[in-house]
Amino acid sequence: MKLDNITLEHWLEAPPADKFRNGKIINYYHSYMVIKKYLIDNVYKDVASAANLKEKEEGMYYNDHGIGHVDTVIDRASELVKSEYCDLNAKEVYFLLCAILIHDIGNIFGRTGHEARHHEVISHIMNDFSNDTAEQTIIIEIAKAHGGRTSRDSKDTISELLTEKHYGHEKVRTRLISSILRFADEIADDRTRASHAMLNNNQLVESPSEIFHAYSACLDSVIVKHHDNAIFIQYHIPIGFIQRKFKKLKSDSFLVDEIYERIEKMHLENIYCQKYISKFIPLSRIEVNIEFMTSYKNPFDSASSTPPPIKFSIENKGYPESPSQGIFELCPNLSEGAIKLDGDYYFKKFHIIPQNEQKQSL
C-alpha cells in the first residue's frame, strides 16, 4: 500500500477515488476525527489512571494506554501495510483506525479482561460519535480480537471473526484488519510508553510493574523491512540496568531476560497473525539488536566494562508440534462440550448387541 511518508490517518484525509466503491467518495476522515477528539477529551485521560486505581492494592502502575500509545499503534500499523501485497480500501482503513482508537479503553475498568469490555465503555459514548449500530459492532469485534481468550479459553480470538463482512455494499476483511491491529499493538510497546522520570528516580522500585516501564524505556526502534520480510528491533540498555533485577508482578527479573521473553512472545504473535495476513504482509523473521550504554554521570562506567551488543534473529523453524489435545483442539467441532467424539464415544453411543447375545439375554 503506497503511503510514502504518511500514516494511515493522514491517508484517510484524502484517499484515491479508486479506494471507494464505484468511486463514490465518502468523508470517513471527518467521522474518524469526531471519534478521536471525543476520546481525547473525555476518555483517554482516565484510562491509565482508572486502571491504576483499580489495581492500587497490588501497587501496579501501568504504562501509557492513552493517545500516545494509540498514535504509536497507528504508526506501526501504517508501516505494516506498506507491503506491496497489501491494499486496503477506504472503509477498511476507517474501521482499522477506529478499532485502534478503542482497543485499550476497556482498561478503564482494570487491566484484566480489558479487551472484552469495549461494549461497557462504548455504551456510554456511542451516541456521541455514531448512531450506526452495525458500524459500531464491526469496529468492536475487530478491536476485541487484539487479545484475551475465546469462549473455549483459546487465544485464537481472530478465528471467531468472519473472514470478511459487507457493510454499505463494501467488503471489509475483518480478520486481516484485526491481525494488523493485533501485531501493530504487539510491536508498539516502545519508549514512549514508559514513565522515565519515575523509573530513573527509583519511584517504581516497589511496584510490580517496574520492569514493564524499564522494558519500554529501552525499546528504541521498530523498523518493518518489507524487502526482507522482517521486523528489526533495537534496544538501548543503560549499563546500570544490567546490574540489578526489576520488580515484575510477584517476582524479580533481569531486563535482558524480560527482553528475551518479549521477543519470544512477539515471535509467537507473528506466527499466529501470519495465518491471516501472510498473503498481504509476509513477515518471517524478527531481527534483534541489544546495545548497552555507558553514562557520563557514572565515573565507574567505561568502554572496557560495557558488554558487546547482543545480536540475534528468530524465525519459524523446525517441525510443527501438535497441541496437547491433538485433533480435538485443532477441530473444536469434534467435541460436544467436554465430550470428545472419539472411538470410545461412538462405541458406547451406537453399540449394537449381536442377535445371539440378545437371545441369550432373554
Order of alpha helices (4+ residues) and beta strands (2+ residues): alpha-alpha-alpha-alpha-alpha-alpha-alpha-beta-beta-alpha-alpha-alpha-beta-beta-beta-beta-alpha-beta-beta-alpha-beta-beta-alpha-alpha
